[in-house]
Amino acid sequence: MLKYSLSLARLACVKNVIIFVGAGLKSRACGLRAMLAPPGVDIEGVPMQAPAVGRYRHFKGGYYQVLTLALHTETGEQLVIYQSEQDGAVYARPVAMFMEWIEHQGDVVSRFTPIAS
């Protein structure tokens, strides 16, 4: 049986490795991938909270300012509008993708981590 716990800072797992990817939370063991949560919903079935306006660190090291949230005109999907502190470029990314957990260099990390002001 798969046992897991999820917090804002860590994703822990017993006997399997759990990674959060764009399509949802998945378990990866012996090549088996089992869907545990749909996009935009956390592991416990609670709708994902959109990020607050503020400063975030990308898992690759860059810093960004979340400016606002927007709705995609065709799909109604909620988007995060954010700006690079390095070059000022402005980006839009779906909330589920902005908030997802990913596998990076063998660790499970959040794509963006809020930075305290």
Backbone as XML, in Angstrom:
<?xml version="1.0"?>
<chain id="A" units="angstrom">
  <residue number="1" name="MET">
    <atom name="N" x="0.841" y="-1.182" z="0.000"/>
    <atom name="CA" x="0.000" y="0.000" z="0.000"/>
    <atom name="C" x="0.885" y="1.244" z="0.000"/>
  </residue>
  <residue number="2" name="LEU">
    <atom name="N" x="0.501" y="2.215" z="-0.764"/>
    <atom name="CA" x="1.243" y="3.464" z="-0.887"/>
    <atom name="C" x="0.875" y="4.390" z="0.259"/>
  </residue>
  <residue number="3" name="LYS">
    <atom name="N" x="1.889" y="4.880" z="0.969"/>
    <atom name="CA" x="1.662" y="5.826" z="2.060"/>
    <atom name="C" x="2.370" y="7.115" z="1.699"/>
  </residue>
  <residue number="4" name="TYR">
    <atom name="N" x="1.727" y="8.236" z="1.950"/>
    <atom name="CA" x="2.330" y="9.503" z="1.574"/>
    <atom name="C" x="1.874" y="10.611" z="2.502"/>
  </residue>
  <residue number="5" name="SER">
    <atom name="N" x="2.615" y="11.682" z="2.512"/>
    <atom name="CA" x="2.191" y="12.907" z="3.185"/>
    <atom name="C" x="2.652" y="14.069" z="2.329"/>
  </residue>
  <residue number="6" name="LEU">
    <atom name="N" x="1.892" y="15.138" z="2.322"/>
    <atom name="CA" x="2.197" y="16.298" z="1.492"/>
    <atom name="C" x="2.153" y="17.545" z="2.355"/>
  </residue>
  <residue number="7" name="SER">
    <atom name="N" x="3.176" y="18.349" z="2.289"/>
    <atom name="CA" x="3.179" y="19.647" z="2.957"/>
    <atom name="C" x="3.577" y="20.684" z="1.922"/>
  </residue>
  <residue number="8" name="LEU">
    <atom name="N" x="3.556" y="21.952" z="2.292"/>
    <atom name="CA" x="3.934" y="22.993" z="1.345"/>
    <atom name="C" x="5.387" y="22.885" z="0.940"/>
  </residue>
  <residue number="9" name="ALA">
    <atom name="N" x="6.241" y="22.414" z="1.830"/>
    <atom name="CA" x="7.673" y="22.397" z="1.535"/>
    <atom name="C" x="8.192" y="21.036" z="1.099"/>
  </residue>
  <residue number="10" name="ARG">
    <atom name="N" x="7.541" y="19.960" z="1.476"/>
    <atom name="CA" x="8.094" y="18.635" z="1.209"/>
    <atom name="C" x="7.023" y="17.664" z="0.720"/>
  </residue>
  <residue number="11" name="LEU">
    <atom name="N" x="7.464" y="16.690" z="-0.007"/>
    <atom name="CA" x="6.619" y="15.602" z="-0.452"/>
    <atom name="C" x="7.335" y="14.337" z="-0.038"/>
  </residue>
  <residue number="12" name="ALA">
    <atom name="N" x="6.752" y="13.566" z="0.871"/>
    <atom name="CA" x="7.419" y="12.377" z="1.384"/>
    <atom name="C" x="6.654" y="11.137" z="0.964"/>
  </residue>
  <residue number="13" name="CYS">
    <atom name="N" x="7.360" y="10.041" z="0.870"/>
    <atom name="CA" x="6.743" y="8.804" z="0.420"/>
    <atom name="C" x="7.435" y="7.622" z="1.075"/>
  </residue>
  <residue number="14" name="VAL">
    <atom name="N" x="6.674" y="6.568" z="1.340"/>
    <atom name="CA" x="7.226" y="5.339" z="1.887"/>
    <atom name="C" x="7.058" y="4.247" z="0.839"/>
  </residue>
  <residue number="15" name="LYS">
    <atom name="N" x="8.127" y="3.556" z="0.507"/>
    <atom name="CA" x="8.175" y="2.418" z="-0.422"/>
    <atom name="C" x="8.058" y="2.783" z="-1.894"/>
  </residue>
  <residue number="16" name="ASN">
    <atom name="N" x="7.655" y="3.950" z="-2.239"/>
    <atom name="CA" x="7.572" y="4.390" z="-3.630"/>
    <atom name="C" x="8.099" y="5.807" z="-3.709"/>
  </residue>
  <residue number="17" name="VAL">
    <atom name="N" x="8.361" y="6.253" z="-4.910"/>
    <atom name="CA" x="8.734" y="7.647" z="-5.124"/>
    <atom name="C" x="7.524" y="8.339" z="-5.712"/>
  </residue>
  <residue number="18" name="ILE">
    <atom name="N" x="7.146" y="9.472" z="-5.134"/>
    <atom name="CA" x="6.003" y="10.226" z="-5.653"/>
    <atom name="C" x="6.532" y="11.509" z="-6.259"/>
  </residue>
  <residue number="19" name="ILE">
    <atom name="N" x="6.082" y="11.815" z="-7.471"/>
    <atom name="CA" x="6.460" y="13.074" z="-8.097"/>
    <atom name="C" x="5.196" y="13.770" z="-8.575"/>
  </residue>
  <residue number="20" name="PHE">
    <atom name="N" x="5.203" y="15.083" z="-8.509"/>
    <atom name="CA" x="4.085" y="15.868" z="-9.008"/>
    <atom name="C" x="4.449" y="16.353" z="-10.391"/>
  </residue>
  <residue number="21" name="VAL">
    <atom name="N" x="3.633" y="16.007" z="-11.368"/>
    <atom name="CA" x="3.879" y="16.415" z="-12.750"/>
    <atom name="C" x="2.635" y="17.122" z="-13.271"/>
  </residue>
  <residue number="22" name="GLY">
    <atom name="N" x="2.734" y="17.686" z="-14.470"/>
    <atom name="CA" x="1.648" y="18.486" z="-15.016"/>
    <atom name="C" x="0.282" y="17.835" z="-14.993"/>
  </residue>
  <residue number="23" name="ALA">
    <atom name="N" x="0.211" y="16.532" z="-15.214"/>
    <atom name="CA" x="-1.079" y="15.864" z="-15.267"/>
    <atom name="C" x="-1.598" y="15.501" z="-13.883"/>
  </residue>
  <residue number="24" name="GLY">
    <atom name="N" x="-0.805" y="15.662" z="-12.850"/>
    <atom name="CA" x="-1.256" y="15.326" z="-11.507"/>
    <atom name="C" x="-0.174" y="14.611" z="-10.742"/>
  </residue>
  <residue number="25" name="LEU">
    <atom name="N" x="-0.511" y="14.165" z="-9.547"/>
    <atom name="CA" x="0.454" y="13.472" z="-8.709"/>
    <atom name="C" x="0.520" y="12.027" z="-9.155"/>
  </residue>
  <residue number="26" name="LYS">
    <atom name="N" x="1.716" y="11.527" z="-9.376"/>
    <atom name="CA" x="1.870" y="10.163" z="-9.860"/>
    <atom name="C" x="2.867" y="9.417" z="-9.002"/>
  </residue>
  <residue number="27" name="SER">
    <atom name="N" x="2.659" y="8.120" z="-8.888"/>
    <atom name="CA" x="3.594" y="7.268" z="-8.174"/>
    <atom name="C" x="4.471" y="6.592" z="-9.204"/>
  </residue>
  <residue number="28" name="ARG">
    <atom name="N" x="5.769" y="6.523" z="-8.934"/>
    <atom name="CA" x="6.664" y="5.873" z="-9.876"/>
    <atom name="C" x="7.416" y="4.773" z="-9.145"/>
  </residue>
  <residue number="29" name="ALA">
    <atom name="N" x="7.108" y="3.543" z="-9.472"/>
    <atom name="CA" x="7.804" y="2.407" z="-8.877"/>
    <atom name="C" x="7.840" y="1.296" z="-9.910"/>
  </residue>
  <residue number="30" name="CYS">
    <atom name="N" x="9.004" y="0.792" z="-10.210"/>
    <atom name="CA" x="9.177" y="-0.288" z="-11.186"/>
    <atom name="C" x="8.523" y="0.049" z="-12.519"/>
  </residue>
  <residue number="31" name="GLY">
    <atom name="N" x="8.566" y="1.307" z="-12.913"/>
    <atom name="CA" x="8.003" y="1.718" z="-14.189"/>
    <atom name="C" x="6.504" y="1.944" z="-14.167"/>
  </residue>
  <residue number="32" name="LEU">
    <atom name="N" x="5.839" y="1.645" z="-13.057"/>
    <atom name="CA" x="4.397" y="1.817" z="-12.957"/>
    <atom name="C" x="4.070" y="3.266" z="-12.641"/>
  </residue>
  <residue number="33" name="ARG">
    <atom name="N" x="3.139" y="3.839" z="-13.373"/>
    <atom name="CA" x="2.690" y="5.202" z="-13.080"/>
    <atom name="C" x="1.188" y="5.146" z="-12.809"/>
  </residue>
  <residue number="34" name="ALA">
    <atom name="N" x="0.809" y="5.538" z="-11.617"/>
    <atom name="CA" x="-0.601" y="5.502" z="-11.234"/>
    <atom name="C" x="-1.075" y="6.915" z="-10.916"/>
  </residue>
  <residue number="35" name="MET">
    <atom name="N" x="-2.129" y="7.336" z="-11.567"/>
    <atom name="CA" x="-2.656" y="8.674" z="-11.334"/>
    <atom name="C" x="-3.302" y="8.740" z="-9.959"/>
  </residue>
  <residue number="36" name="LEU">
    <atom name="N" x="-2.926" y="9.741" z="-9.174"/>
    <atom name="CA" x="-3.487" y="9.913" z="-7.843"/>
    <atom name="C" x="-4.345" y="11.159" z="-7.710"/>
  </residue>
  <residue number="37" name="ALA">
    <atom name="N" x="-4.049" y="12.203" z="-8.461"/>
    <atom name="CA" x="-4.824" y="13.442" z="-8.348"/>
    <atom name="C" x="-4.883" y="14.132" z="-9.706"/>
  </residue>
  <residue number="38" name="PRO">
    <atom name="N" x="-6.045" y="14.668" z="-10.068"/>
    <atom name="CA" x="-6.165" y="15.372" z="-11.350"/>
    <atom name="C" x="-5.492" y="16.734" z="-11.302"/>
  </residue>
  <residue number="39" name="PRO">
    <atom name="N" x="-5.284" y="17.359" z="-12.467"/>
    <atom name="CA" x="-4.665" y="18.686" z="-12.502"/>
    <atom name="C" x="-5.449" y="19.692" z="-11.666"/>
  </residue>
  <residue number="40" name="GLY">
    <atom name="N" x="-4.731" y="20.557" z="-10.974"/>
    <atom name="CA" x="-5.368" y="21.602" z="-10.192"/>
    <atom name="C" x="-5.912" y="21.168" z="-8.847"/>
  </residue>
  <residue number="41" name="VAL">
    <atom name="N" x="-5.669" y="19.902" z="-8.482"/>
    <atom name="CA" x="-6.159" y="19.365" z="-7.218"/>
    <atom name="C" x="-4.983" y="18.741" z="-6.497"/>
  </residue>
  <residue number="42" name="ASP">
    <atom name="N" x="-4.860" y="19.002" z="-5.186"/>
    <atom name="CA" x="-3.741" y="18.406" z="-4.466"/>
    <atom name="C" x="-4.044" y="16.955" z="-4.118"/>
  </residue>
  <residue number="43" name="ILE">
    <atom name="N" x="-3.118" y="16.291" z="-3.455"/>
    <atom name="CA" x="-3.220" y="14.856" z="-3.178"/>
    <atom name="C" x="-4.450" y="14.501" z="-2.360"/>
  </residue>
  <residue number="44" name="GLU">
    <atom name="N" x="-4.952" y="15.422" z="-1.548"/>
    <atom name="CA" x="-6.107" y="15.140" z="-0.703"/>
    <atom name="C" x="-7.421" y="15.564" z="-1.355"/>
  </residue>
  <residue number="45" name="GLY">
    <atom name="N" x="-7.393" y="15.938" z="-2.631"/>
    <atom name="CA" x="-8.605" y="16.287" z="-3.354"/>
    <atom name="C" x="-9.073" y="17.714" z="-3.145"/>
  </residue>
  <residue number="46" name="VAL">
    <atom name="N" x="-8.253" y="18.539" z="-2.516"/>
    <atom name="CA" x="-8.605" y="19.938" z="-2.276"/>
    <atom name="C" x="-8.170" y="20.767" z="-3.479"/>
  </residue>
  <residue number="47" name="PRO">
    <atom name="N" x="-9.034" y="21.658" z="-3.983"/>
    <atom name="CA" x="-8.618" y="22.491" z="-5.118"/>
    <atom name="C" x="-7.333" y="23.254" z="-4.794"/>
  </residue>
  <residue number="48" name="MET">
    <atom name="N" x="-6.447" y="23.305" z="-5.774"/>
    <atom name="CA" x="-5.153" y="23.960" z="-5.603"/>
    <atom name="C" x="-5.344" y="25.467" z="-5.444"/>
  </residue>
  <residue number="49" name="GLN">
    <atom name="N" x="-4.637" y="26.046" z="-4.486"/>
    <atom name="CA" x="-4.684" y="27.486" z="-4.272"/>
    <atom name="C" x="-3.779" y="28.184" z="-5.279"/>
  </residue>
  <residue number="50" name="ALA">
    <atom name="N" x="-4.271" y="29.254" z="-5.854"/>
    <atom name="CA" x="-3.451" y="30.044" z="-6.772"/>
    <atom name="C" x="-2.382" y="30.770" z="-5.964"/>
  </residue>
  <residue number="51" name="PRO">
    <atom name="N" x="-1.222" y="30.998" z="-6.553"/>
    <atom name="CA" x="-0.158" y="31.684" z="-5.821"/>
    <atom name="C" x="-0.516" y="33.143" z="-5.543"/>
  </residue>
  <residue number="52" name="ALA">
    <atom name="N" x="-0.042" y="33.639" z="-4.412"/>
    <atom name="CA" x="-0.254" y="35.041" z="-4.050"/>
    <atom name="C" x="0.735" y="35.920" z="-4.809"/>
  </residue>
  <residue number="53" name="VAL">
    <atom name="N" x="0.376" y="37.173" z="-4.978"/>
    <atom name="CA" x="1.297" y="38.145" z="-5.568"/>
    <atom name="C" x="2.528" y="38.210" z="-4.674"/>
  </residue>
  <residue number="54" name="GLY">
    <atom name="N" x="3.708" y="38.221" z="-5.283"/>
    <atom name="CA" x="4.939" y="38.279" z="-4.504"/>
    <atom name="C" x="6.112" y="37.692" z="-5.253"/>
  </residue>
  <residue number="55" name="ARG">
    <atom name="N" x="7.195" y="37.486" z="-4.534"/>
    <atom name="CA" x="8.457" y="37.013" z="-5.110"/>
    <atom name="C" x="8.570" y="35.494" z="-4.970"/>
  </residue>
  <residue number="56" name="TYR">
    <atom name="N" x="9.039" y="34.838" z="-6.047"/>
    <atom name="CA" x="9.195" y="33.386" z="-6.076"/>
    <atom name="C" x="10.550" y="33.025" z="-6.669"/>
  </residue>
  <residue number="57" name="ARG">
    <atom name="N" x="11.086" y="31.898" z="-6.208"/>
    <atom name="CA" x="12.332" y="31.364" z="-6.761"/>
    <atom name="C" x="11.991" y="30.145" z="-7.603"/>
  </residue>
  <residue number="58" name="HIS">
    <atom name="N" x="12.455" y="30.129" z="-8.847"/>
    <atom name="CA" x="12.280" y="28.990" z="-9.740"/>
    <atom name="C" x="13.262" y="27.899" z="-9.340"/>
  </residue>
  <residue number="59" name="PHE">
    <atom name="N" x="12.919" y="26.643" z="-9.563"/>
    <atom name="CA" x="13.784" y="25.545" z="-9.136"/>
    <atom name="C" x="15.158" y="25.587" z="-9.802"/>
  </residue>
  <residue number="60" name="LYS">
    <atom name="N" x="15.284" y="26.282" z="-10.935"/>
    <atom name="CA" x="16.588" y="26.403" z="-11.598"/>
    <atom name="C" x="17.388" y="27.600" z="-11.085"/>
  </residue>
  <residue number="61" name="GLY">
    <atom name="N" x="16.800" y="28.392" z="-10.178"/>
    <atom name="CA" x="17.552" y="29.463" z="-9.541"/>
    <atom name="C" x="17.117" y="30.882" z="-9.829"/>
  </residue>
  <residue number="62" name="GLY">
    <atom name="N" x="16.312" y="31.103" z="-10.863"/>
    <atom name="CA" x="15.878" y="32.460" z="-11.186"/>
    <atom name="C" x="14.839" y="32.983" z="-10.207"/>
  </residue>
  <residue number="63" name="TYR">
    <atom name="N" x="14.727" y="34.306" z="-10.138"/>
    <atom name="CA" x="13.734" y="34.946" z="-9.271"/>
    <atom name="C" x="12.701" y="35.663" z="-10.124"/>
  </residue>
  <residue number="64" name="TYR">
    <atom name="N" x="11.439" y="35.551" z="-9.696"/>
    <atom name="CA" x="10.316" y="36.096" z="-10.452"/>
    <atom name="C" x="9.338" y="36.776" z="-9.511"/>
  </residue>
  <residue number="65" name="GLN">
    <atom name="N" x="8.627" y="37.764" z="-10.045"/>
    <atom name="CA" x="7.556" y="38.432" z="-9.320"/>
    <atom name="C" x="6.225" y="37.990" z="-9.920"/>
  </residue>
  <residue number="66" name="VAL">
    <atom name="N" x="5.345" y="37.405" z="-9.095"/>
    <atom name="CA" x="3.987" y="37.123" z="-9.552"/>
    <atom name="C" x="3.251" y="38.452" z="-9.521"/>
  </residue>
  <residue number="67" name="LEU">
    <atom name="N" x="2.732" y="38.852" z="-10.689"/>
    <atom name="CA" x="2.080" y="40.150" z="-10.832"/>
    <atom name="C" x="0.582" y="40.084" z="-10.580"/>
  </residue>
  <residue number="68" name="THR">
    <atom name="N" x="-0.058" y="39.056" z="-11.151"/>
    <atom name="CA" x="-1.511" y="38.931" z="-11.053"/>
    <atom name="C" x="-1.925" y="37.566" z="-11.577"/>
  </residue>
  <residue number="69" name="LEU">
    <atom name="N" x="-3.216" y="37.285" z="-11.518"/>
    <atom name="CA" x="-3.800" y="36.094" z="-12.127"/>
    <atom name="C" x="-4.675" y="36.553" z="-13.281"/>
  </residue>
  <residue number="70" name="ALA">
    <atom name="N" x="-4.854" y="35.688" z="-14.270"/>
    <atom name="CA" x="-5.685" y="36.012" z="-15.430"/>
    <atom name="C" x="-6.449" y="34.763" z="-15.839"/>
  </residue>
  <residue number="71" name="LEU">
    <atom name="N" x="-7.458" y="34.937" z="-16.673"/>
    <atom name="CA" x="-8.207" y="33.814" z="-17.229"/>
    <atom name="C" x="-7.936" y="33.722" z="-18.718"/>
  </residue>
  <residue number="72" name="HIS">
    <atom name="N" x="-7.680" y="32.509" z="-19.187"/>
    <atom name="CA" x="-7.511" y="32.271" z="-20.617"/>
    <atom name="C" x="-8.862" y="32.513" z="-21.281"/>
  </residue>
  <residue number="73" name="THR">
    <atom name="N" x="-8.897" y="33.320" z="-22.322"/>
    <atom name="CA" x="-10.172" y="33.703" z="-22.940"/>
    <atom name="C" x="-10.907" y="32.545" z="-23.599"/>
  </residue>
  <residue number="74" name="GLU">
    <atom name="N" x="-10.200" y="31.559" z="-24.086"/>
    <atom name="CA" x="-10.841" y="30.445" z="-24.787"/>
    <atom name="C" x="-11.207" y="29.290" z="-23.861"/>
  </residue>
  <residue number="75" name="THR">
    <atom name="N" x="-10.340" y="28.987" z="-22.909"/>
    <atom name="CA" x="-10.542" y="27.799" z="-22.070"/>
    <atom name="C" x="-11.040" y="28.116" z="-20.668"/>
  </residue>
  <residue number="76" name="GLY">
    <atom name="N" x="-10.903" y="29.360" z="-20.228"/>
    <atom name="CA" x="-11.284" y="29.722" z="-18.873"/>
    <atom name="C" x="-10.272" y="29.288" z="-17.827"/>
  </residue>
  <residue number="77" name="GLU">
    <atom name="N" x="-9.157" y="28.721" z="-18.284"/>
    <atom name="CA" x="-8.123" y="28.252" z="-17.362"/>
    <atom name="C" x="-7.474" y="29.437" z="-16.654"/>
  </residue>
  <residue number="78" name="GLN">
    <atom name="N" x="-7.225" y="29.272" z="-15.355"/>
    <atom name="CA" x="-6.580" y="30.335" z="-14.583"/>
    <atom name="C" x="-5.078" y="30.322" z="-14.846"/>
  </residue>
  <residue number="79" name="LEU">
    <atom name="N" x="-4.526" y="31.497" z="-15.138"/>
    <atom name="CA" x="-3.107" y="31.647" z="-15.456"/>
    <atom name="C" x="-2.425" y="32.550" z="-14.436"/>
  </residue>
  <residue number="80" name="VAL">
    <atom name="N" x="-1.158" y="32.269" z="-14.188"/>
    <atom name="CA" x="-0.320" y="33.122" z="-13.349"/>
    <atom name="C" x="0.473" y="34.020" z="-14.289"/>
  </residue>
  <residue number="81" name="ILE">
    <atom name="N" x="0.447" y="35.314" z="-14.056"/>
    <atom name="CA" x="1.237" y="36.265" z="-14.840"/>
    <atom name="C" x="2.410" y="36.672" z="-13.955"/>
  </residue>
  <residue number="82" name="TYR">
    <atom name="N" x="3.619" y="36.413" z="-14.442"/>
    <atom name="CA" x="4.797" y="36.687" z="-13.618"/>
    <atom name="C" x="5.922" y="37.259" z="-14.463"/>
  </residue>
  <residue number="83" name="GLN">
    <atom name="N" x="6.858" y="37.940" z="-13.792"/>
    <atom name="CA" x="7.920" y="38.670" z="-14.484"/>
    <atom name="C" x="9.284" y="38.280" z="-13.938"/>
  </residue>
  <residue number="84" name="SER">
    <atom name="N" x="10.227" y="38.082" z="-14.853"/>
    <atom name="CA" x="11.605" y="37.766" z="-14.485"/>
    <atom name="C" x="12.270" y="38.990" z="-13.873"/>
  </residue>
  <residue number="85" name="GLU">
    <atom name="N" x="12.954" y="38.786" z="-12.745"/>
    <atom name="CA" x="13.716" y="39.889" z="-12.153"/>
    <atom name="C" x="15.013" y="40.125" z="-12.922"/>
  </residue>
  <residue number="86" name="GLN">
    <atom name="N" x="15.448" y="39.132" z="-13.685"/>
    <atom name="CA" x="16.712" y="39.246" z="-14.414"/>
    <atom name="C" x="16.596" y="40.146" z="-15.638"/>
  </residue>
  <residue number="87" name="ASP">
    <atom name="N" x="15.603" y="39.864" z="-16.492"/>
    <atom name="CA" x="15.514" y="40.618" z="-17.747"/>
    <atom name="C" x="14.184" y="41.341" z="-17.956"/>
  </residue>
  <residue number="88" name="GLY">
    <atom name="N" x="13.258" y="41.219" z="-17.012"/>
    <atom name="CA" x="11.980" y="41.916" z="-17.113"/>
    <atom name="C" x="10.952" y="41.253" z="-18.007"/>
  </residue>
  <residue number="89" name="ALA">
    <atom name="N" x="11.290" y="40.098" z="-18.605"/>
    <atom name="CA" x="10.342" y="39.393" z="-19.471"/>
    <atom name="C" x="9.115" y="38.974" z="-18.655"/>
  </residue>
  <residue number="90" name="VAL">
    <atom name="N" x="7.934" y="39.061" z="-19.282"/>
    <atom name="CA" x="6.683" y="38.702" z="-18.618"/>
    <atom name="C" x="6.179" y="37.394" z="-19.216"/>
  </residue>
  <residue number="91" name="TYR">
    <atom name="N" x="5.719" y="36.486" z="-18.332"/>
    <atom name="CA" x="5.275" y="35.158" z="-18.747"/>
    <atom name="C" x="3.890" y="34.861" z="-18.188"/>
  </residue>
  <residue number="92" name="ALA">
    <atom name="N" x="3.197" y="33.915" z="-18.828"/>
    <atom name="CA" x="1.925" y="33.387" z="-18.337"/>
    <atom name="C" x="2.058" y="31.871" z="-18.283"/>
  </residue>
  <residue number="93" name="ARG">
    <atom name="N" x="1.590" y="31.287" z="-17.199"/>
    <atom name="CA" x="1.670" y="29.836" z="-17.025"/>
    <atom name="C" x="0.411" y="29.396" z="-16.273"/>
  </residue>
  <residue number="94" name="PRO">
    <atom name="N" x="-0.182" y="28.251" z="-16.639"/>
    <atom name="CA" x="-1.342" y="27.756" z="-15.890"/>
    <atom name="C" x="-1.001" y="27.574" z="-14.404"/>
  </residue>
  <residue number="95" name="VAL">
    <atom name="N" x="-1.970" y="27.882" z="-13.537"/>
    <atom name="CA" x="-1.758" y="27.762" z="-12.093"/>
    <atom name="C" x="-1.270" y="26.366" z="-11.733"/>
  </residue>
  <residue number="96" name="ALA">
    <atom name="N" x="-1.901" y="25.325" z="-12.284"/>
    <atom name="CA" x="-1.506" y="23.952" z="-11.949"/>
    <atom name="C" x="-0.037" y="23.698" z="-12.270"/>
  </residue>
  <residue number="97" name="MET">
    <atom name="N" x="0.443" y="24.226" z="-13.379"/>
    <atom name="CA" x="1.843" y="24.041" z="-13.755"/>
    <atom name="C" x="2.760" y="24.883" z="-12.865"/>
  </residue>
  <residue number="98" name="PHE">
    <atom name="N" x="2.347" y="26.098" z="-12.547"/>
    <atom name="CA" x="3.152" y="26.979" z="-11.695"/>
    <atom name="C" x="3.353" y="26.348" z="-10.313"/>
  </residue>
  <residue number="99" name="MET">
    <atom name="N" x="2.306" y="25.706" z="-9.787"/>
    <atom name="CA" x="2.333" y="25.161" z="-8.431"/>
    <atom name="C" x="2.792" y="23.701" z="-8.355"/>
  </residue>
  <residue number="100" name="GLU">
    <atom name="N" x="3.081" y="23.073" z="-9.481"/>
    <atom name="CA" x="3.357" y="21.634" z="-9.465"/>
    <atom name="C" x="4.698" y="21.269" z="-8.833"/>
  </residue>
  <residue number="101" name="TRP">
    <atom name="N" x="4.776" y="20.023" z="-8.415"/>
    <atom name="CA" x="6.013" y="19.406" z="-7.925"/>
    <atom name="C" x="6.636" y="18.686" z="-9.100"/>
  </residue>
  <residue number="102" name="ILE">
    <atom name="N" x="7.957" y="18.776" z="-9.227"/>
    <atom name="CA" x="8.657" y="18.134" z="-10.330"/>
    <atom name="C" x="9.872" y="17.394" z="-9.802"/>
  </residue>
  <residue number="103" name="GLU">
    <atom name="N" x="10.371" y="16.485" z="-10.618"/>
    <atom name="CA" x="11.597" y="15.775" z="-10.277"/>
    <atom name="C" x="12.756" y="16.532" z="-10.916"/>
  </residue>
  <residue number="104" name="HIS">
    <atom name="N" x="13.763" y="16.885" z="-10.104"/>
    <atom name="CA" x="14.925" y="17.634" z="-10.590"/>
    <atom name="C" x="16.166" y="17.083" z="-9.915"/>
  </residue>
  <residue number="105" name="GLN">
    <atom name="N" x="17.061" y="16.540" z="-10.711"/>
    <atom name="CA" x="18.322" y="15.981" z="-10.224"/>
    <atom name="C" x="18.096" y="14.977" z="-9.099"/>
  </residue>
  <residue number="106" name="GLY">
    <atom name="N" x="17.087" y="14.135" z="-9.264"/>
    <atom name="CA" x="16.801" y="13.073" z="-8.308"/>
    <atom name="C" x="15.996" y="13.490" z="-7.090"/>
  </residue>
  <residue number="107" name="ASP">
    <atom name="N" x="15.650" y="14.760" z="-6.979"/>
    <atom name="CA" x="14.851" y="15.247" z="-5.853"/>
    <atom name="C" x="13.486" y="15.699" z="-6.346"/>
  </residue>
  <residue number="108" name="VAL">
    <atom name="N" x="12.514" y="15.696" z="-5.441"/>
    <atom name="CA" x="11.192" y="16.224" z="-5.746"/>
    <atom name="C" x="11.137" y="17.636" z="-5.183"/>
  </residue>
  <residue number="109" name="VAL">
    <atom name="N" x="10.920" y="18.604" z="-6.076"/>
    <atom name="CA" x="10.931" y="20.019" z="-5.683"/>
    <atom name="C" x="9.727" y="20.731" z="-6.286"/>
  </residue>
  <residue number="110" name="SER">
    <atom name="N" x="9.339" y="21.842" z="-5.684"/>
    <atom name="CA" x="8.273" y="22.643" z="-6.284"/>
    <atom name="C" x="8.884" y="23.495" z="-7.396"/>
  </residue>
  <residue number="111" name="ARG">
    <atom name="N" x="8.126" y="23.679" z="-8.460"/>
    <atom name="CA" x="8.628" y="24.472" z="-9.594"/>
    <atom name="C" x="8.967" y="25.893" z="-9.135"/>
  </residue>
  <residue number="112" name="PHE">
    <atom name="N" x="8.084" y="26.514" z="-8.369"/>
    <atom name="CA" x="8.308" y="27.851" z="-7.823"/>
    <atom name="C" x="8.096" y="27.809" z="-6.314"/>
  </residue>
  <residue number="113" name="THR">
    <atom name="N" x="8.991" y="28.444" z="-5.579"/>
    <atom name="CA" x="8.904" y="28.509" z="-4.120"/>
    <atom name="C" x="8.749" y="29.967" z="-3.707"/>
  </residue>
  <residue number="114" name="PRO">
    <atom name="N" x="7.729" y="30.276" z="-2.882"/>
    <atom name="CA" x="7.578" y="31.666" z="-2.444"/>
    <atom name="C" x="8.755" y="32.098" z="-1.576"/>
  </residue>
  <residue number="115" name="ILE">
    <atom name="N" x="9.156" y="33.346" z="-1.733"/>
    <atom name="CA" x="10.253" y="33.927" z="-0.960"/>
    <atom name="C" x="9.640" y="34.960" z="-0.019"/>
  </residue>
  <residue number="116" name="ALA">
    <atom name="N" x="9.924" y="34.829" z="1.275"/>
    <atom name="CA" x="9.383" y="35.771" z="2.262"/>
    <atom name="C" x="9.903" y="37.177" z="1.992"/>
  </residue>
  <residue number="117" name="SER">
    <atom name="N" x="9.033" y="38.142" z="2.144"/>
    <atom name="CA" x="9.412" y="39.544" z="1.901"/>
    <atom name="C" x="10.241" y="40.099" z="3.028"/>
  </residue>
</chain>
